[in-house]
C-alpha cells in the first residue's frame, strides 16, 4: 500500500476527530479520487506513491482552474472554496519549482538535446527531457510555456 495514501487516510481520521469540516471534505474527495483511479482499469490495482501523487496533481490543477473560472464569473465565494481545497492538496505535493528553476531546467534540456537551432520543431524532444525532472513539482502549462519561450528565442 502507498505510504502517501496511508498518510491521507490517517490525516482524514484526525481531521474528522478534530471536526475540521473543510479539511475532512477535501481529504474525503482525494480518497475518492484515488479509489476511482484504482478501479478505473479492467481490474482493481493498488496505486503506488507516484500514481497517488499524479492523482493529487490532477486534483490540484482542477482546483486552480476552477478558482480562476469562478473569479472570472464573479463568484468569489466559490473561488475561495476552491483555493481552500487547493491549500489542503498542496500540503501533500512536493515543493513546487520556481519560475527561475523551471527556466534553468529547460535551458539545460535545450542545450542537452541540441535543440537550440531547431525552433518549435524540437518542442517534443525538449519536453521529453524536461518532464521527468519536473513531474509533480511544476504545472505542465508553465513548463510548456517556458520551453516555447526558449525555443522561439533560440
Buried (B, 14 or more C-beta within 10 A) or exposed (E): EBEBBEBBBEBBEEBBEEEBEEBBBBBBBBBEBBBEBBEEEEEEEEBBBEBBBBBBBEBBBBBBEBBEEBBEEEBEEBBEBBBBBBBBBBEBBEEBBEEEBBBEBBBEBBEEBEBBEBEEEBBEBBBEBBBEBBBEBBBBEBBBBBBBEBBEEB
